Amino acid sequence: MKAHDGMYIDGEWRPATGPDTIDVVNPADEQVIGQVPAGTAADVDTAVRAARAALPAWAATPPAERAARLTALRDALEARKDEIAETVTAELGSPLKLSQTVHAGLPIAVAGGYAELAATYAFEEKVGNSTVHHEPIGVVGAITPWNYPLHQIVAKVGPALAAGCTVVLKPAEDTPLVAQLFAEVVHEAGVPAGVFNLVTGLGPVAGQALAEHPGVDLVSFTGSTAVGRQIAAVAGAAIKKVALELGGKSANVILPSADLAKAVNVGVANVMSNSGQTCSAWTRMLVHRDQYDEAVELATAAAAKYGERIGPVVNAKQQERVRGYIAKGVAEGARLVAGGPESPREQGYFVAPTVFADVTPQMTIAQEEIFGPVLSVLRYEDEEDALRIANGTVYGLAGAVWAGDEAEAVAFARRMDTGQVDINGGRFNPLAPFGGYKQSGVGRELGSHGLAEYLQTKSLQF
């Protein structure tokens, strides 16, 4: 795979200040496919200084021109979508079809959405005798994960550029090649030098330096709750704004009136997609006691179909983490009905599609985010019990409700402590706000709510 040996800073590729590099490994065959520089605090400082220097001119650029650059960015992504899909497949291990439809397709849609918003958003409004101005917050430090590597980049860079902010991106060290490709696309789109900057590196070094840098006005982070807590502490010490999209343990609640077979099959597919590496995955399936045995049979059969269809998890550490959770589920008394801790292949970081029955709400696998293809099926007694179980974790990112009557499903969803709920299999909407309650994060991404995170508000009274 193509890899740059420098950082994209101030509109050009520059050598890294340090000699260290990061190997990029294909998780499907464990082969090194490229190397990128391991950025230092000095690299981050150079990038932040470039972003600060570019900020006044970009912030003053008319929204229509910012929209034009985002449209060009969207078109450049479209032109290179096959290369994007191949790159993600190589460094994440995602099946090529998923890479084409989701990992390449979704960022194109999100970029296009922000191009439209940049042109139509009300950056100025009248409120009584005041004029309210929505202004760019400043320099954004964006730290993105590996599970949806390009989507998460565009979900941060898109609204930041639309708002008039400048950006320094530190992508996940497991998937830096698509981030470098994105830097090329930004350059092709004619985004001015310094408006977007890329520093590859390790989280404890480059990520920490970016979060701590006094020249950064907003830190936008997607990743684990543990790391999000650390970033919030660093930002809090400087009274710096954070936007955090963190972990999840989402409930898929199947009410007795639902189409059980459809709800179970879609639920299993949701958990197995992207090898279970989705923060919003419905990893807890809640089924009424009278339908429980049938649901477990359906889930077991559905999971068996994914044995050769899902890719590996991202690296050896993640494989061991997921296998450890499976072993803990067995040790705590859950009944393994599909999959298990044994690796299904001799090579690659694969985990068998796994389903647990007889899971109780207090078990570790029902409380902690596993981030792998593991589903827990829980029984409930009545609707109030289902609600108690659904809301009974520290997370609140997403969820689903199924019922024969849409109004019944909506009424239940309204009582769930979570940021996004799909009703009877509702499609993902890239314009709707995405984010969580409780320890699933702070703020929202996507659409106009995502754009608002990158704006500061000023009122002028007349």
C-alpha angles and dihedrals in degrees: 000000000000113000131176118225093212145048126269102236130157093354099310143074110259131186116259117251093231133054099230123110137191121228115227110215129197102229092206095064103009092238123143107244100176149340132236130187120269101232122222134211087264091058090050091050092052091049094048091049090052090050092050092049091051095045102085095053095042093046089052093049110112113255090241090060092046087051090052091054090049090049089052088049091052091049092049090052090050091051091053100037094118091052090047092052093048091049094051091047090052098049102030100031093231115158108261094243091056090046091053097047102034113014093044102022101049096054090052090055093046093049090050091050092054091047088059093044093051088058098043108030116116099241087169129038140168119241111178108297092347134089110213117207122197106207133181112273092223133242114013124208105205118194113184136189133234102238097079097010103175097032091056091048093052092043088062104030094044097060092036092057092042089054093050096254126136121228144216110193125202106185126197112282091230094061109029098132096074088048089056089048088052090053088055089051091050089053092048090051091060098244105167120259114274096019091099123027131176128207117177118202149105121310097236090052113029095020093049092047090051094049092048098043112118090215092065116090100184131024113204111191134176118187143072123355090236093058091040089057090054092049091048090053093051092046092044092057088059095039087242123157119249133194111198129187105183142159133330144196099188124193124226102203115198110193118206094254093057128107093261099196093050094045093050096045094048090044093054091047090052093054095045096048113110087009090291092298096131122113092211096047116137094240095162116063112195116200132176114255093244091058098034101102092047091049092052090052091050093047092049092052092045093051091052090064092062098059095104098021104069126073129230127280114259103266146349093270092055091046091054091046093054093043089050091055091049090052090048091052090055092045092052093053106263115144115242109219100164135021122351142198096294114103109247094214136042094227130040133032096282127157122194116246100261134199127186125198129192090039115163123208094248096056118111093240089056094049109036130063109251099181096208139089095291125129126190118203114205130184125223132196102216141342095281090051090050090052092049091052094044092053094038101101135074089249133081111171108123145336147165138237127198125193139149089241118052093212090056091053093047092050090055093044091053089062096051117105096227139105101235133022128185114215116214092337099317114186123255110264115208090197095056120091114266122199143092152262125234114357093352091088153275124278132002138273132208131037125018092326089057091050091052090062089068096050134089119209125228127176126204117199122210 
